Amino acid sequence: MLTRLRIWFFNQATWIYNIEYMIISIFILVGVTLVDLKIWDVESYLPQFMFTDASLARIILAPLAGALLTITTFTFSAILAVMIKYSNSYSSKTIENFIKEKSTMKVLGDFYRRVCI
C-alpha cells in the first residue's frame, strides 16, 4: 500500500506541488483579509508605527505587485520558450524532468495563483 502511494505521489508530483503553493497563497490571502477587515484584531499586538493609511499602502504596493507579476510572467514565458525550443530535440522524459523540478513548479504554481485568484 505504501509503495502504491509513493508511486502515485511521484506520478502526480507536478500537480501536488502546484496545488500546495496555491493553498499556501490562499491561506495568506485569507489571513491578510481578516486583518484588513479587522475581524482578526492585531492592533493590540503590533506597535503603532507599523500601521499606515490606505494611500501610502497603495503607493507602495501597486508598483510592487506590478513588478512581481512582470517577473512571474517573464519567468513563465521563458520556461515555455525553453520547452518549445527543445521539445523536438529531447525526449518526453527530459521535458517531464524539467517540469518536475521544484523551482519550476514554484513559478508555475505562483503564476496559476496570480491568474486564477
C-alpha positions as CSV (number, residue, x, y, z in Angstrom):
1,M,0.0,0.0,0.0
2,L,2.8,2.4,0.9
3,T,4.6,1.6,-2.4
4,R,1.5,2.4,-4.4
5,L,1.1,5.7,-2.5
6,R,4.7,6.6,-3.3
7,I,4.2,5.7,-7.0
8,W,1.0,7.8,-7.2
9,F,2.7,10.8,-5.5
10,F,5.7,10.5,-7.9
11,N,3.4,10.4,-10.9
12,Q,1.3,13.4,-9.7
13,A,4.1,15.5,-8.2
14,T,3.7,18.3,-10.6
15,W,0.0,18.9,-9.6
16,I,0.6,18.3,-6.0
17,Y,3.4,21.0,-5.7
18,N,1.3,23.5,-7.7
19,I,-1.7,22.9,-5.5
20,E,0.5,23.2,-2.4
21,Y,1.7,26.6,-3.4
22,M,-1.8,27.7,-4.3
23,I,-3.2,26.6,-0.9
24,I,-0.4,28.4,0.9
25,S,-1.2,31.6,-1.1
26,I,-4.9,31.3,-0.3
27,F,-4.2,30.9,3.5
28,I,-2.0,34.1,3.3
29,L,-4.8,35.8,1.4
30,V,-7.4,34.9,4.0
31,G,-5.1,35.9,6.9
32,V,-4.4,39.3,5.3
33,T,-8.1,39.8,4.5
34,L,-9.1,39.0,8.1
35,V,-6.6,41.5,9.4
36,D,-7.6,44.2,6.9
37,L,-11.3,43.9,7.7
38,K,-10.5,44.0,11.4
39,I,-12.1,40.6,12.1
40,W,-8.8,39.4,13.5
41,D,-7.6,42.1,15.9
42,V,-3.8,42.5,15.7
43,E,-3.6,46.2,16.7
44,S,-3.0,45.3,20.4
45,Y,0.0,43.1,19.4
46,L,1.8,45.4,17.0
47,P,3.4,48.8,17.6
48,Q,1.7,51.9,16.2
49,F,4.4,52.8,13.7
50,M,3.6,49.6,11.7
51,F,0.2,50.9,10.8
52,T,-0.2,53.2,7.7
53,D,-3.1,54.7,5.8
54,A,-4.5,53.4,2.6
55,S,-2.9,56.0,0.3
56,L,0.6,55.1,1.4
57,A,-0.1,51.4,1.1
58,R,-1.4,52.0,-2.4
59,I,1.7,53.9,-3.4
60,I,4.0,51.2,-2.1
61,L,2.0,48.0,-3.1
62,A,0.9,48.9,-6.6
63,P,4.4,49.1,-8.2
64,L,5.5,46.1,-6.1
65,A,2.5,44.0,-7.3
66,G,3.2,45.1,-10.9
67,A,6.9,44.2,-10.6
68,L,6.1,40.7,-9.2
69,L,3.5,40.0,-11.9
70,T,6.0,41.1,-14.6
71,I,8.8,38.9,-13.2
72,T,6.4,35.9,-12.9
73,T,5.1,36.4,-16.4
74,F,8.6,36.7,-17.8
75,T,9.8,33.6,-16.0
76,F,6.7,31.7,-17.1
77,S,7.3,32.8,-20.7
78,A,11.0,31.8,-20.5
79,I,10.0,28.3,-19.3
80,L,7.5,27.9,-22.1
81,A,10.1,29.2,-24.7
82,V,12.7,26.7,-23.5
83,M,10.2,23.8,-23.5
84,I,9.0,24.7,-27.1
85,K,12.5,25.2,-28.4
86,Y,14.0,22.0,-27.1
87,S,10.9,19.7,-27.2
88,N,11.9,18.3,-30.6
89,S,15.5,17.5,-29.8
90,Y,14.9,15.9,-26.4
91,S,12.7,13.0,-25.3
92,S,9.5,13.5,-23.4
93,K,11.2,12.2,-20.2
94,T,13.6,15.2,-20.3
95,I,10.8,17.7,-20.5
96,E,9.0,15.8,-17.7
97,N,12.1,16.0,-15.5
98,F,12.4,19.8,-16.3
99,I,8.8,20.4,-15.2
100,K,9.2,18.3,-12.1
101,E,11.9,20.5,-10.7
102,K,10.8,22.3,-7.6
103,S,11.9,25.7,-8.7
104,T,9.9,25.3,-12.0
105,M,6.9,24.2,-10.1
106,K,7.1,27.2,-7.7
107,V,7.0,29.5,-10.7
108,L,4.1,27.7,-12.3
109,G,2.1,27.5,-9.0
110,D,2.7,31.2,-8.4
111,F,1.6,32.0,-11.9
112,Y,-1.6,29.9,-11.6
113,R,-2.4,31.6,-8.3
114,R,-1.9,35.1,-9.8
115,V,-4.0,34.4,-12.8
116,C,-6.8,32.3,-11.2
117,I,-7.3,34.3,-8.0
